[in-house]
Amino acid sequence: MKTYKLTIALLGCLVASSGLFSCREQLQEVVPQTSLNQSLVLSDANAALTLYTGVYSSFRTYHSTFFTLGEMRSDLWADGLFTESEDAGLKQFWSHNISATNVPLDNWGGLYSLVDRINTVIKLFPAAPLEEAKRKTYLAEMYGMRAFVYYTLLRTWGGVPISTEPVTSVGSLTDLYKARSAPEEVMKLIKSDLEQSLTLFGGNNSFATKRVNWSRAATLTLKGDVFIWSGTHMGGGNADFTVAKSVLEEVKALPTLGLQATFADIFDPTKKSNNKEIIFAINYEKNEATQGVYGNFLVNTTQAGTLFFDPLPGLAVAINAVYPLVSGASRVGMSSAMITKLSNANDQRIRPSFRVMYRNTAGFPIAGVMLTKFIGRVDSGIQLYDTDFPIYRYADVLLLLAEANTKLGNDPSADINAIRLRAYGTGFVKFTSGSQDATMNAILDEYLREFIGEGKRWWALRRAGNAYVFAAVNPVYLPANQSAKLVLPVSISMLNTDPKLLQTPGY
């Protein structure tokens, strides 16, 4: 039997069994991978380190996927105002124009290629020539990151295939077929990986100067997130909420973490070092990689001279006078109602997150919004988009803890008020705990304002419970009787390629 050795370029096809072309066609073109083979990793510490850092580089390529899946199906960008042709791909998500024949994200979002890279490290590093302390830390990070990826897959598609071994060779096409595991089995793997990560980290709560490597605090935060989800959606109830509360309280107590006094400082690329709010972020650096995810949330250079900030009640300022080097497009936006809801002059989160663009005509009508949270900075005459993208930060911990306490029947006021104090200053309106439903809505309102553009709003609604999703999303797009649409279908091409694969229930 002929063995086909794999290249990284084919992993998405081989692991997920679908792609633009058939796996059979791609297998005919496979050549051996020689840039970093297993024997080199097992004999050379530098090669092992290259494999390890490559996982983070690969993880960064999924920034757009993580953002889109966590945000674009929510109410935040629905029915928005924009100045150019609409981004039809993102509209599929917020309009929930999704069916078995109209799948907005194919091939599991390509996430199994990332899983395979992580699996390779987990497989090889126990025997790699590394210092024992580093070996444990690297493996702890990989288990935590794999749990995060599978948690993303679970929340998006429900049951998904489980792969915990790297793909190294394929004897025949049937080796690629993989059935979907039940959601309960996927959750079991996620929780197992979390425990393995914590065991390997031991008591190591350290952070690098720039918090762009997975950490014990990241694993604990993810564990809190996961256990609230399983408590809400998978029958875990108060037992799971209690676990979530415990681990989130542990993160909250870490002396190296806290809320930044000034919200904008979280996203200032010149203040990355020892940024106390960041738990784990995707890294962007000059001469390494810069962001391109938010191009359709900006404005093009021609319109930047004809659209204005702040015409009412003050003097209009041309956008290109404020951001002379920003370029992009305005193809996604917020609705007038959402802009009105969020535009609180006393909330210090809003202006660093987005700015409203107005037309230079009578009455200065709103043209759209410009997302400024990840705008970066000017460097050597160019706009350098080097703001890191937070996967978890301290504000996540406070609001997750508030959610766990709410679902346990405890008073979450202290954590909600900590978020509000930073947002509004000492004159903020204090939250007073009421009914569970009212408290959950207060938490979700803070999520809406705190995490604009960070890929959190949809997950917050989903984790809160289905009723909160249907209350927030326009029923024209997502009626309350269509709960099947809370997860995504798989494409016809995926089903045709893999006979073991079944369609998502409800589609």
C-alpha positions as CSV (number, residue, x, y, z in Angstrom):
1,M,0.0,0.0,0.0
2,K,1.4,3.4,-1.0
3,T,1.9,5.9,1.9
4,Y,1.4,9.6,1.3
5,K,3.4,11.9,3.5
6,L,1.7,15.1,4.3
7,T,2.5,18.8,3.8
8,I,1.1,21.4,6.1
9,A,-0.8,22.9,3.2
10,L,-2.9,19.8,2.9
11,L,-3.7,19.3,6.6
12,G,-7.0,21.1,6.3
13,C,-8.2,18.7,3.7
14,L,-6.8,15.6,5.3
15,V,-8.0,16.2,8.8
16,A,-11.4,17.7,7.9
17,S,-11.9,15.7,4.7
18,S,-13.1,18.6,2.6
19,G,-11.8,21.6,0.7
20,L,-11.8,23.5,-2.5
21,F,-10.7,20.4,-4.4
22,S,-11.2,16.8,-3.5
23,C,-8.8,15.1,-1.1
24,R,-8.2,12.5,-3.8
25,E,-7.0,15.1,-6.2
26,Q,-4.8,16.8,-3.6
27,L,-3.3,13.5,-2.4
28,Q,-1.9,12.9,-5.9
29,E,0.2,16.1,-5.5
30,V,1.5,15.4,-2.0
31,V,5.3,15.5,-1.6
32,P,7.3,14.7,1.6
33,Q,7.6,17.5,4.1
34,T,11.3,18.1,4.7
35,S,11.4,21.5,6.4
36,L,10.9,20.2,9.9
37,N,10.6,16.4,10.3
38,Q,9.9,14.5,13.4
39,S,13.4,13.1,13.9
40,L,14.8,16.6,13.9
41,V,12.4,17.7,16.6
42,L,13.3,14.7,18.6
43,S,17.1,15.4,18.3
44,D,17.4,19.2,18.2
45,A,16.0,21.6,20.8
46,N,16.0,24.5,18.3
47,A,13.9,22.5,15.9
48,A,11.5,21.8,18.8
49,L,11.3,25.5,19.6
50,T,10.6,26.3,16.0
51,L,7.7,23.8,16.0
52,Y,6.4,25.4,19.3
53,T,6.6,29.0,18.0
54,G,5.0,27.9,14.8
55,V,1.8,27.0,16.6
56,Y,1.4,30.6,17.8
57,S,2.1,31.8,14.3
58,S,-0.6,29.4,13.0
59,F,-3.0,30.4,15.8
60,R,-2.6,34.1,14.7
61,T,-3.9,33.2,11.2
62,Y,-7.2,32.3,12.8
63,H,-7.8,35.8,14.3
64,S,-10.5,36.5,11.7
65,T,-12.2,33.2,12.3
66,F,-12.3,33.6,16.1
67,F,-13.6,37.2,15.7
68,T,-16.2,36.3,13.1
69,L,-17.6,33.3,15.0
70,G,-17.7,35.1,18.3
71,E,-19.2,38.4,17.2
72,M,-20.8,38.6,13.7
73,R,-23.9,36.4,14.5
74,S,-24.9,38.8,17.3
75,D,-26.9,42.0,17.2
76,L,-23.9,44.3,17.3
77,W,-23.3,44.8,13.6
78,A,-26.7,43.9,12.2
79,D,-28.5,46.2,9.8
80,G,-25.6,48.6,10.0
81,L,-24.8,51.8,8.1
82,F,-21.8,51.7,5.8
83,T,-20.5,53.9,2.9
84,E,-19.5,51.2,0.4
85,S,-20.9,48.0,-1.0
86,E,-21.8,45.6,1.9
87,D,-19.6,42.7,2.9
88,A,-21.9,39.9,1.8
89,G,-19.9,37.2,3.6
90,L,-20.2,38.8,7.0
91,K,-23.9,39.6,6.3
92,Q,-24.6,35.9,6.1
93,F,-23.6,35.7,9.8
94,W,-25.6,38.6,11.3
95,S,-28.6,38.0,9.0
96,H,-28.5,34.2,9.9
97,N,-28.9,33.5,6.2
98,I,-27.8,30.0,6.8
99,S,-29.0,26.6,5.6
100,A,-27.8,23.2,4.5
101,T,-27.2,24.7,1.0
102,N,-25.9,28.1,2.2
103,V,-23.1,27.4,4.7
104,P,-21.1,30.6,5.7
105,L,-18.0,28.7,6.9
106,D,-16.8,25.5,5.3
107,N,-14.3,22.9,6.4
108,W,-14.8,23.5,10.1
109,G,-13.3,27.0,9.6
110,G,-9.9,25.3,8.8
111,L,-9.4,24.8,12.5
112,Y,-8.3,21.2,12.3
113,S,-5.0,22.3,10.7
114,L,-4.4,24.2,13.9
115,V,-5.4,21.2,16.0
116,D,-3.0,19.0,14.0
117,R,-0.1,21.4,14.7
118,I,-0.9,21.4,18.4
119,N,-1.3,17.6,18.4
120,T,2.2,17.3,16.8
121,V,3.7,19.2,19.7
122,I,1.8,17.2,22.3
123,K,3.0,14.0,20.6
124,L,6.7,14.8,20.1
125,F,7.6,17.1,23.1
126,P,7.7,14.4,25.8
127,A,10.7,12.9,24.0
128,A,12.2,16.2,22.7
129,P,15.6,17.4,24.1
130,L,14.2,20.1,26.2
131,E,14.7,21.2,29.8
132,E,12.1,19.6,31.9
133,A,10.5,22.8,33.2
134,K,10.3,24.2,29.7
135,R,8.9,20.9,28.4
136,K,6.1,21.0,31.0
137,T,5.3,24.6,30.3
138,Y,5.2,24.2,26.5
139,L,2.9,21.2,26.8
140,A,0.7,22.9,29.3
141,E,0.2,25.7,26.8
142,M,-0.6,23.3,24.0
143,Y,-3.2,21.5,26.1
144,G,-4.8,24.8,27.0
145,M,-4.8,26.0,23.4
146,R,-6.3,22.7,22.1
147,A,-9.1,23.0,24.7
148,F,-9.8,26.5,23.4
149,V,-9.9,25.4,19.8
150,Y,-12.2,22.5,20.5
151,Y,-14.4,24.8,22.7
152,T,-14.7,27.1,19.7
153,L,-15.7,24.1,17.5
154,L,-18.2,22.8,20.0
155,R,-19.9,26.2,20.4
156,T,-20.1,26.6,16.6
157,W,-21.1,23.2,15.3
158,G,-22.0,21.1,18.4
159,G,-20.6,17.6,17.9
160,V,-17.5,17.6,15.8
161,P,-14.8,15.0,14.9
162,I,-12.2,14.4,17.6
163,S,-8.6,14.2,16.6
164,T,-5.9,14.0,19.3
165,E,-3.1,12.4,17.2
166,P,-1.1,14.2,14.5
167,V,-1.7,13.1,10.9
168,T,1.6,11.8,9.7
169,S,0.7,9.5,6.8
170,V,-2.3,8.2,4.9
171,G,-2.5,4.8,3.4
172,S,-5.8,5.3,1.6
173,L,-8.5,7.9,1.3
174,T,-10.7,6.0,3.8
175,D,-8.1,6.8,6.5
176,L,-9.4,10.4,6.3
177,Y,-13.0,9.6,7.1
178,K,-14.0,10.7,10.6
179,A,-17.5,10.8,12.2
180,R,-18.7,13.6,14.5
181,S,-18.4,12.8,18.1
182,A,-21.3,13.7,20.4
183,P,-21.2,17.2,22.0
184,E,-20.7,15.4,25.4
185,E,-17.6,13.6,24.2
186,V,-16.2,16.9,22.8
187,M,-16.8,18.6,26.1
188,K,-15.2,15.6,27.9
189,L,-12.0,16.1,25.8
190,I,-12.1,19.9,26.5
191,K,-12.3,19.4,30.3
192,S,-9.6,16.7,30.2
193,D,-7.3,19.0,28.3
194,L,-7.9,21.7,30.8
195,E,-6.9,19.5,33.7
196,Q,-3.9,18.2,31.9
197,S,-2.8,21.9,31.2
198,L,-3.2,22.8,34.9
199,T,-1.3,19.7,36.1
200,L,1.6,20.6,33.8
201,F,1.6,24.2,34.8
202,G,1.7,23.2,38.4
203,G,1.7,26.4,40.5
204,N,3.4,28.5,37.7
205,N,1.4,31.7,37.4
206,S,4.1,33.7,35.6
207,F,3.6,35.8,32.5
208,A,6.0,36.9,29.8
209,T,6.6,40.6,29.5
210,K,4.2,40.6,26.6
211,R,1.3,38.3,27.4
212,V,1.2,36.5,24.0
213,N,1.8,33.0,25.3
214,W,-0.8,30.8,26.8
215,S,-0.6,30.8,30.6
216,R,-2.0,29.1,33.6
217,A,-4.3,32.1,34.1
218,A,-5.6,31.6,30.5
219,T,-6.4,27.9,31.3
220,L,-8.2,28.8,34.5
221,T,-10.2,31.5,32.7
222,L,-11.1,29.2,29.9
223,K,-12.1,26.6,32.5
224,G,-14.5,29.1,34.1
225,D,-15.9,29.9,30.6
226,V,-16.3,26.2,29.7
227,F,-17.9,25.2,33.0
228,I,-20.5,28.0,32.8
229,W,-21.3,26.7,29.3
230,S,-21.7,23.1,30.4
231,G,-23.6,24.2,33.5
232,T,-26.1,26.1,31.3
233,H,-26.3,23.9,28.2
234,M,-25.2,20.4,29.1
235,G,-26.8,19.6,32.4
236,G,-24.0,20.5,34.7
237,G,-26.1,23.0,36.7
238,N,-24.9,24.4,40.0
239,A,-22.0,21.9,40.3
240,D,-20.4,23.3,37.2
241,F,-21.2,26.9,38.1
242,T,-19.5,26.3,41.4
243,V,-16.3,25.0,39.7
244,A,-16.4,28.1,37.4
245,K,-16.7,30.4,40.4
246,S,-13.8,28.8,42.1
247,V,-11.3,29.0,39.3
248,L,-12.4,32.5,38.3
249,E,-11.9,33.7,41.8
250,E,-8.4,32.3,41.7
251,V,-7.6,34.3,38.6
252,K,-9.2,37.4,40.0
253,A,-6.9,37.2,43.0
254,L,-3.6,37.0,41.0
255,P,-1.6,40.1,41.9
256,T,-0.2,40.5,38.4
257,L,-3.7,41.0,36.9
258,G,-6.2,43.9,37.2
259,L,-8.2,46.4,35.2
260,Q,-6.2,49.1,33.5
261,A,-7.2,52.5,34.9
262,T,-7.7,53.9,31.4
263,F,-9.6,51.7,29.0
264,A,-7.7,52.8,25.9
265,D,-4.4,51.7,27.4
266,I,-5.5,48.0,27.0
267,F,-5.2,48.5,23.2
268,D,-2.3,50.9,23.0
269,P,0.4,49.0,21.1
270,T,3.1,51.1,22.8
271,K,1.9,49.7,26.2
272,K,2.0,46.0,25.7
273,S,4.7,45.3,28.2
274,N,3.3,44.0,31.5
275,N,-0.2,45.1,30.5
276,K,-1.9,43.9,33.6
277,E,-5.3,43.5,32.0
278,I,-4.1,41.0,29.3
279,I,-4.2,37.3,30.1
280,F,-3.6,36.0,26.6
281,A,-3.5,37.9,23.3
282,I,-2.7,37.2,19.6
283,N,0.5,39.1,19.0
284,Y,1.2,41.6,16.2
285,E,4.5,43.3,15.8
286,K,6.3,45.5,13.3
287,N,8.4,43.5,10.8
288,E,6.7,40.3,11.9
289,A,2.9,40.5,11.3
290,T,0.2,43.2,11.4
291,Q,-3.5,43.0,11.6
292,G,-5.7,43.0,8.5
293,V,-8.9,41.6,10.0
294,Y,-10.8,44.9,10.4
295,G,-10.2,46.4,6.9
296,N,-14.0,46.5,6.2
297,F,-14.7,48.3,9.5
298,L,-12.7,51.4,8.5
299,V,-13.0,53.9,5.6
300,N,-11.3,54.4,2.3
301,T,-8.8,57.2,1.7
302,T,-11.1,59.1,-0.6
303,Q,-14.1,59.1,1.7
304,A,-11.8,60.0,4.7
305,G,-11.6,63.5,3.3
306,T,-15.4,63.9,2.8
307,L,-16.7,62.3,6.1
308,F,-16.4,63.9,9.5
309,F,-16.2,63.2,13.2
310,D,-18.0,65.2,15.8
311,P,-19.9,67.8,13.8
312,L,-22.6,68.1,16.5
313,P,-22.4,70.0,18.7
314,G,-18.8,70.9,18.0
315,L,-16.7,71.7,14.9
316,A,-16.6,69.0,12.2
317,V,-13.2,67.3,11.8
318,A,-12.4,65.5,8.6
319,I,-11.5,61.9,9.2
320,N,-8.3,62.2,7.3
321,A,-7.2,65.0,9.6
322,V,-7.5,62.6,12.5
323,Y,-6.3,59.4,10.8
324,P,-4.4,60.6,7.7
325,L,-2.8,57.2,7.0
326,V,-5.7,54.9,7.7
327,S,-7.1,53.0,4.7
328,G,-9.7,50.3,4.3
329,A,-13.4,50.2,3.5
330,S,-16.7,50.8,5.2
331,R,-18.6,47.7,4.3
332,V,-19.8,46.7,7.8
333,G,-21.5,49.0,10.4
334,M,-23.8,49.4,13.3
335,S,-27.4,50.4,13.0
336,S,-28.6,53.8,14.0
337,A,-30.3,52.2,17.0
338,M,-27.2,50.5,18.1
339,I,-25.1,53.6,17.7
340,T,-27.6,55.5,19.9
341,K,-27.6,52.8,22.5
342,L,-23.9,52.8,22.8
343,S,-23.1,56.5,22.4
344,N,-22.8,57.5,26.1
345,A,-20.4,60.4,26.4
346,N,-19.6,59.4,30.0
347,D,-18.5,55.9,29.0
348,Q,-14.7,55.9,28.4
349,R,-14.9,52.6,26.5
350,I,-16.8,54.0,23.5
351,R,-14.5,56.5,21.8
352,P,-11.5,54.1,21.9
353,S,-13.7,51.4,20.4
354,F,-15.4,53.2,17.6
355,R,-16.2,56.7,16.2
356,V,-19.3,57.8,14.3
357,M,-18.7,59.1,10.8
358,Y,-21.0,61.8,9.5
359,R,-21.7,63.1,6.0
360,N,-21.0,66.7,5.1
361,T,-24.5,67.6,4.1
362,A,-27.4,69.4,5.8
363,G,-28.0,67.9,9.3
364,F,-24.8,65.9,9.2
365,P,-26.5,62.4,8.7
366,I,-24.7,59.4,10.1
367,A,-22.7,57.6,7.4
368,G,-21.4,54.8,9.5
369,V,-18.9,53.9,12.2
370,M,-15.2,53.4,12.1
371,L,-13.8,50.7,14.4
372,T,-10.9,52.3,16.2
373,K,-10.1,49.8,18.9
374,F,-7.5,48.0,16.8
375,I,-6.3,51.1,14.7
376,G,-2.7,50.7,15.8
377,R,-0.4,53.7,15.4
378,V,1.6,55.8,13.0
379,D,5.1,54.6,12.5
380,S,7.6,56.0,9.9
381,G,4.9,57.5,7.8
382,I,2.6,54.5,7.7
383,Q,-0.4,53.3,9.7
384,L,1.0,50.3,11.6
385,Y,-1.8,47.9,12.7
386,D,0.1,46.2,15.5
387,T,-2.5,46.2,18.3
388,D,-2.7,42.7,19.9
389,F,-6.0,40.9,19.9
390,P,-7.1,39.7,23.4
391,I,-8.4,36.2,23.7
392,Y,-8.9,36.7,27.4
393,R,-8.4,39.8,29.6
394,Y,-9.2,40.6,33.2
395,A,-12.6,42.1,32.3
396,D,-13.5,38.7,31.0
397,V,-12.8,37.2,34.4
398,L,-15.0,39.7,36.2
399,L,-18.0,39.3,33.9
400,L,-17.6,35.5,33.8
401,L,-17.5,35.5,37.6
402,A,-20.6,37.7,37.7
403,E,-22.3,35.3,35.4
404,A,-21.4,32.2,37.5
405,N,-22.5,34.0,40.7
406,T,-25.8,35.0,39.1
407,K,-26.6,31.5,38.0
408,L,-25.8,30.3,41.5
409,G,-28.1,32.8,43.0
410,N,-25.3,34.9,44.5
411,D,-24.9,38.7,44.3
412,P,-22.5,39.7,41.5
413,S,-22.7,43.4,42.1
414,A,-19.0,43.9,43.1
415,D,-17.7,42.6,39.8
416,I,-20.3,44.4,37.6
417,N,-19.6,47.6,39.5
418,A,-15.8,47.2,39.0
419,I,-16.4,47.2,35.3
420,R,-18.7,50.2,35.5
421,L,-16.4,52.2,37.8
422,R,-13.6,52.0,35.2
423,A,-16.0,52.9,32.4
424,Y,-17.8,55.8,34.0
425,G,-15.6,57.0,36.8
426,T,-16.7,57.6,40.4
427,G,-20.1,59.0,39.4
428,F,-21.2,55.7,37.9
429,V,-24.6,54.3,38.5
430,K,-24.1,51.4,40.8
431,F,-25.7,48.0,39.9
432,T,-27.9,46.6,42.5
433,S,-28.8,42.9,42.2
434,G,-32.3,42.0,41.3
435,S,-34.0,39.1,39.6
436,Q,-31.7,36.6,37.9
437,D,-33.0,37.7,34.5
438,A,-32.5,41.4,35.1
439,T,-29.0,40.7,36.4
440,M,-28.1,38.6,33.4
441,N,-29.3,41.4,31.1
442,A,-27.1,43.8,33.0
443,I,-24.1,41.6,32.5
444,L,-24.8,41.2,28.8
445,D,-25.1,45.0,28.5
446,E,-21.6,45.3,29.9
447,Y,-20.4,42.7,27.5
448,L,-21.9,44.7,24.6
449,R,-20.1,47.8,25.6
450,E,-16.8,46.4,26.9
451,F,-15.9,44.0,24.1
452,I,-16.8,45.8,20.9
453,G,-14.8,44.2,18.1
454,E,-13.3,41.5,20.3
455,G,-15.4,38.5,19.2
456,K,-17.3,38.1,22.5
457,R,-20.9,39.3,22.1
458,W,-22.3,36.2,20.4
459,W,-20.6,33.8,22.8
460,A,-21.9,35.9,25.8
461,L,-25.4,35.6,24.5
462,R,-25.1,31.9,23.8
463,R,-23.5,31.1,27.1
464,A,-26.2,33.1,29.0
465,G,-28.9,30.9,27.4
466,N,-31.0,30.6,24.3
467,A,-33.7,32.9,25.5
468,Y,-31.1,35.8,25.7
469,V,-30.0,35.1,22.1
470,F,-33.5,35.3,20.8
471,A,-34.2,38.4,22.8
472,A,-31.2,40.2,21.4
473,V,-31.2,39.1,17.7
474,N,-33.8,40.5,15.3
475,P,-36.5,37.7,15.0
476,V,-36.8,38.5,11.3
477,Y,-33.4,36.8,11.1
478,L,-33.5,34.3,13.9
479,P,-37.0,33.4,15.1
480,A,-37.3,31.8,18.5
481,N,-38.5,28.6,17.0
482,Q,-35.3,28.0,15.1
483,S,-32.9,27.0,17.8
484,A,-31.2,24.6,15.4
485,K,-29.7,27.7,13.8
486,L,-27.7,28.5,16.9
487,V,-25.1,26.1,15.5
488,L,-23.8,25.9,12.0
489,P,-24.4,23.3,9.3
490,V,-21.7,21.5,7.4
491,S,-21.5,21.9,3.6
492,I,-22.7,19.5,1.0
493,S,-19.2,19.1,-0.3
494,M,-18.1,17.9,3.2
495,L,-20.9,15.4,3.3
496,N,-20.1,14.1,-0.2
497,T,-16.4,13.8,0.6
498,D,-16.7,11.9,3.9
499,P,-19.4,9.2,4.1
500,K,-19.0,9.0,7.9
501,L,-20.0,12.7,8.3
502,L,-23.6,13.6,9.2
503,Q,-25.3,16.9,8.9
504,T,-25.8,19.1,11.9
505,P,-29.1,18.2,13.6
506,G,-31.9,20.5,12.4
507,Y,-30.5,21.1,9.0
